[in-house]
Amino acid sequence: MNLNKTNSIILAFRFYNSQQTVFSLRMLLFITGIAGVLETLPILFSLPLIKSLFLGYNVVNIGSQELPLPYFAVLLGLILVLRFLVGRQAQFNNAKTRINLMSNFRQSQSKEYRKLHKVNFGKSVQSINFLLVGWSQLLPGTLFTLIGLYLSPRFGISALFLIIIWVLVLSRIKIKQDYWHAISSELTNRIDALNKEELKTLSNSRIRAVRWDATNKNLREIVIISSLILALYLNMSLGRGRGSDFDSILIIVVLLRGLQQLYTAYIMSQQLSGCNKYLMASTAFGISAN
């Protein structure tokens, strides 16, 4: 099967590029990617400042560098302002694009056309949000995970090895998700012809599907934090950890944020995959907002 015709990411790109929009997809990806990186930077920059304030120091130590506490506080303030401005603009552009697409679809198309294609078009527009949010987490998640691996290869590799074990559990959950979603999707496609027993089966399959969805999404902190703590314990047991050293804590936070964002990107990829059939329909019929 041709990957270009079935891959949700490629289909989302193709759908967006077929519409008349104010913002190019490249520009949206750029600003959401930067916003994702800036989402984590204030957390990392605040740690040395918090340490200095807690210990009553007048300087902030970053590696071998020392900065006066007021200067560092101003720097952190600028990063916070930048994060706010870029994050707000990224979210605004994302939402504005989707609102304009839906508004143009309702205003420019006939009632019959809207009735035939409103579900496929609406879900395809929603997939753009999943794509952008996923990208805003994938880019910084990869960046900070690689930084954590560079700063502490042994600890980082240990954590990733434990997460790989978790992946086996997550893959089983994904199989359950797909199974119940497939049943509910098949029944939904012929919902008008269903008898009472089949309608009850449809309701039960939807409930089971959303239960597995909720399980998958809310495992993030268990997966990431347990892996980091076990990796730290293993390194300490082997004499490779440095206990109370602040740099070690900073490395843990870098990896924590990186892995959290990668997990969120994974969830968004699943959400995007759920829009696959709508994107395929939109592409096949050339559904447009204009």
C-alpha positions as CSV (number, residue, x, y, z in Angstrom):
1,M,0.0,0.0,0.0
2,N,1.3,3.5,-0.9
3,L,2.4,5.2,2.4
4,N,1.6,8.6,1.0
5,K,-2.1,7.6,0.7
6,T,-2.4,6.2,4.2
7,N,0.0,8.0,6.5
8,S,-1.9,10.4,8.7
9,I,0.9,13.0,8.8
10,I,1.3,13.1,5.1
11,L,-2.5,13.3,4.6
12,A,-2.7,16.2,7.1
13,F,0.0,18.1,5.3
14,R,-1.8,17.4,2.0
15,F,-5.2,18.5,3.3
16,Y,-3.8,21.8,4.8
17,N,-1.9,22.7,1.7
18,S,-5.0,22.2,-0.4
19,Q,-6.9,24.9,1.5
20,Q,-6.6,28.7,1.2
21,T,-5.1,29.9,4.5
22,V,-3.5,33.0,5.9
23,F,-0.6,31.1,7.5
24,S,1.6,28.7,5.6
25,L,2.0,25.3,7.3
26,R,5.8,25.8,7.4
27,M,5.3,29.1,9.3
28,L,2.9,27.4,11.8
29,L,5.4,24.5,12.3
30,F,8.2,27.0,12.9
31,I,6.4,29.1,15.5
32,T,4.9,26.1,17.3
33,G,8.3,24.4,17.4
34,I,9.9,27.4,19.0
35,A,7.0,27.8,21.4
36,G,7.5,24.2,22.5
37,V,11.2,24.8,23.2
38,L,10.4,27.9,25.2
39,E,7.9,26.0,27.2
40,T,10.7,24.2,29.0
41,L,13.5,26.8,29.1
42,P,11.9,28.9,32.0
43,I,11.8,25.8,34.1
44,L,15.4,25.0,33.5
45,F,16.6,28.5,34.0
46,S,14.6,28.9,37.2
47,L,16.4,26.0,39.0
48,P,19.8,27.8,39.5
49,L,18.0,30.9,40.7
50,I,15.8,29.0,43.1
51,K,18.9,27.3,44.5
52,S,20.7,30.6,45.0
53,L,17.7,32.2,46.7
54,F,17.2,29.1,49.0
55,L,20.9,29.1,50.1
56,G,21.1,32.9,50.4
57,Y,23.7,33.3,47.7
58,N,24.2,36.7,45.8
59,V,25.3,35.0,42.7
60,V,23.9,32.2,40.4
61,N,26.3,29.4,39.4
62,I,25.8,27.8,36.0
63,G,28.6,25.3,35.5
64,S,31.8,27.3,35.9
65,Q,30.1,30.7,35.3
66,E,28.9,33.0,38.0
67,L,26.3,35.7,37.4
68,P,25.0,38.3,39.8
69,L,21.6,37.3,41.1
70,P,19.7,40.4,39.9
71,Y,21.1,40.1,36.3
72,F,20.1,36.4,36.2
73,A,16.6,37.3,37.5
74,V,16.3,39.9,34.7
75,L,17.4,37.2,32.2
76,L,14.8,34.8,33.5
77,G,12.2,37.5,33.3
78,L,13.0,38.1,29.6
79,I,12.8,34.4,28.8
80,L,9.4,34.3,30.6
81,V,8.1,37.2,28.5
82,L,9.4,35.7,25.3
83,R,7.8,32.4,26.2
84,F,4.5,34.1,26.8
85,L,4.6,36.1,23.6
86,V,5.7,33.3,21.3
87,G,3.4,30.7,23.0
88,R,0.4,33.0,22.8
89,Q,1.0,33.8,19.1
90,A,1.5,30.1,18.2
91,Q,-1.7,29.1,19.9
92,F,-3.6,32.0,18.4
93,N,-2.4,31.3,14.9
94,N,-3.3,27.6,15.3
95,A,-6.8,28.4,16.5
96,K,-7.4,31.2,14.0
97,T,-6.5,29.0,11.1
98,R,-8.9,26.3,12.2
99,I,-11.7,28.8,12.9
100,N,-11.3,30.5,9.5
101,L,-11.3,27.1,7.7
102,M,-14.6,26.1,9.4
103,S,-16.1,29.5,8.9
104,N,-15.2,29.5,5.2
105,F,-16.6,26.0,4.8
106,R,-19.9,27.0,6.3
107,Q,-20.2,30.2,4.3
108,S,-18.8,29.2,0.9
109,Q,-20.3,25.8,0.4
110,S,-23.9,24.8,-0.4
111,K,-26.1,23.2,2.2
112,E,-26.0,19.8,0.4
113,Y,-22.2,19.9,0.1
114,R,-21.9,20.8,3.8
115,K,-24.2,18.0,4.8
116,L,-22.2,15.4,2.8
117,H,-18.7,16.5,3.9
118,K,-19.0,18.4,7.3
119,V,-17.8,15.4,9.4
120,N,-14.8,14.6,7.1
121,F,-13.9,18.3,6.9
122,G,-14.3,19.0,10.6
123,K,-12.2,16.0,11.6
124,S,-9.6,16.9,9.0
125,V,-9.4,20.5,10.4
126,Q,-9.1,19.0,13.9
127,S,-6.2,16.9,12.7
128,I,-4.2,20.1,12.0
129,N,-4.3,20.9,15.7
130,F,-3.1,17.4,16.6
131,L,-0.3,17.8,14.1
132,L,0.9,21.2,15.4
133,V,0.6,20.3,19.1
134,G,2.5,17.0,18.4
135,W,5.2,18.9,16.6
136,S,5.5,21.5,19.4
137,Q,6.2,18.6,21.8
138,L,8.3,16.4,19.5
139,L,10.9,19.0,18.6
140,P,11.8,20.2,22.2
141,G,11.3,16.6,23.5
142,T,13.9,15.3,21.2
143,L,16.2,18.3,21.8
144,F,16.1,18.1,25.7
145,T,16.4,14.3,25.7
146,L,19.5,14.5,23.5
147,I,20.9,17.2,25.8
148,G,20.3,15.0,28.8
149,L,22.0,12.0,27.1
150,Y,25.0,14.2,26.3
151,L,25.3,15.5,29.9
152,S,24.9,12.1,31.5
153,P,25.1,9.2,28.9
154,R,25.0,6.4,31.5
155,F,22.0,7.8,33.4
156,G,20.2,8.7,30.2
157,I,20.7,5.3,28.5
158,S,19.6,3.6,31.7
159,A,16.4,5.6,31.7
160,L,15.7,5.0,28.0
161,F,16.3,1.3,28.5
162,L,13.6,1.2,31.3
163,I,11.3,3.2,29.1
164,I,11.7,0.6,26.3
165,I,10.4,-2.0,28.8
166,W,7.4,0.3,29.4
167,V,6.9,0.5,25.6
168,L,6.0,-3.2,25.6
169,V,3.2,-2.4,28.1
170,L,2.1,0.6,26.1
171,S,2.0,-1.5,22.9
172,R,-0.4,-3.9,24.5
173,I,-2.6,-1.0,25.5
174,K,-2.5,0.3,22.0
175,I,-3.7,-3.0,20.7
176,K,-6.7,-2.9,23.0
177,Q,-7.4,0.7,21.9
178,D,-7.3,-0.2,18.3
179,Y,-9.5,-3.3,18.8
180,W,-12.3,-1.4,20.5
181,H,-12.1,1.6,18.2
182,A,-12.3,-0.7,15.2
183,I,-15.5,-2.3,16.5
184,S,-17.1,1.0,17.4
185,S,-16.1,2.5,14.0
186,E,-17.5,-0.5,12.1
187,L,-20.8,-0.3,14.0
188,T,-21.0,3.5,13.7
189,N,-20.7,3.3,9.9
190,R,-24.0,1.4,9.8
191,I,-25.7,3.0,12.9
192,D,-29.0,3.6,11.2
193,A,-29.4,-0.2,10.6
194,L,-28.4,-1.4,14.0
195,N,-30.9,-3.3,16.3
196,K,-31.1,-2.7,20.0
197,E,-28.5,-5.4,20.8
198,E,-26.1,-3.9,18.3
199,L,-26.6,-0.4,19.7
200,K,-25.8,-1.7,23.1
201,T,-22.6,-3.3,21.7
202,L,-21.7,0.0,20.1
203,S,-22.1,1.9,23.4
204,N,-20.1,-0.7,25.3
205,S,-17.3,-0.7,22.7
206,R,-17.1,3.1,22.8
207,I,-16.8,3.1,26.6
208,R,-14.1,0.4,26.4
209,A,-12.2,2.4,23.8
210,V,-12.3,5.7,25.8
211,R,-11.2,3.8,28.9
212,W,-8.1,2.5,27.1
213,D,-7.5,6.0,25.7
214,A,-7.7,7.5,29.2
215,T,-5.3,4.8,30.5
216,N,-2.8,5.4,27.8
217,K,-2.8,9.2,28.2
218,N,-2.6,9.2,32.0
219,L,0.3,6.7,32.2
220,R,2.8,9.5,31.2
221,E,4.0,10.4,34.7
222,I,4.2,6.8,35.9
223,V,6.3,5.8,32.9
224,I,8.7,8.8,32.9
225,I,9.2,9.3,36.7
226,S,9.5,5.6,37.6
227,S,12.0,5.1,34.8
228,L,14.1,8.1,35.9
229,I,14.0,7.1,39.6
230,L,15.0,3.5,38.9
231,A,17.7,4.7,36.5
232,L,19.0,7.0,39.3
233,Y,18.9,4.2,41.8
234,L,20.8,1.9,39.5
235,N,23.5,4.5,38.9
236,M,23.8,5.3,42.6
237,S,24.1,1.6,43.4
238,L,26.9,1.3,40.9
239,G,28.7,4.3,42.3
240,R,28.0,6.4,39.2
241,G,25.6,9.0,40.8
242,R,26.5,12.1,42.7
243,G,23.6,12.3,45.1
244,S,23.1,15.9,46.2
245,D,25.0,17.5,43.3
246,F,22.8,20.2,41.8
247,D,24.1,19.5,38.3
248,S,22.7,15.9,38.6
249,I,19.3,17.3,39.5
250,L,19.4,19.6,36.5
251,I,20.2,16.7,34.3
252,I,17.3,14.8,35.7
253,V,14.9,17.7,35.1
254,V,16.2,18.1,31.5
255,L,15.5,14.4,30.8
256,L,12.2,14.6,32.7
257,R,10.9,17.5,30.5
258,G,12.3,15.9,27.3
259,L,10.7,12.6,27.9
260,Q,7.4,14.1,29.0
261,Q,7.2,16.1,25.8
262,L,8.1,13.0,23.7
263,Y,5.3,11.1,25.4
264,T,2.8,14.0,24.7
265,A,3.9,13.9,21.1
266,Y,3.2,10.1,21.0
267,I,-0.3,10.8,22.3
268,M,-0.9,13.5,19.7
269,S,0.3,11.0,17.0
270,Q,-2.4,8.6,18.2
271,Q,-5.0,11.4,18.0
272,L,-3.9,12.2,14.5
273,S,-4.1,8.5,13.5
274,G,-7.7,8.5,14.7
275,C,-8.4,11.1,12.0
276,N,-6.9,9.0,9.2
277,K,-10.1,7.9,7.5
278,Y,-11.5,11.5,7.5
279,L,-8.3,12.8,6.0
280,M,-8.3,10.0,3.4
281,A,-11.9,11.0,2.5
282,S,-11.1,14.7,2.4
283,T,-8.1,14.0,0.1
284,A,-10.0,11.6,-2.2
285,F,-13.0,14.0,-2.7
286,G,-10.9,17.2,-2.7
287,I,-13.0,18.7,0.1
288,S,-12.2,22.4,0.5
289,A,-13.4,25.3,2.5
290,N,-13.7,27.4,-0.6
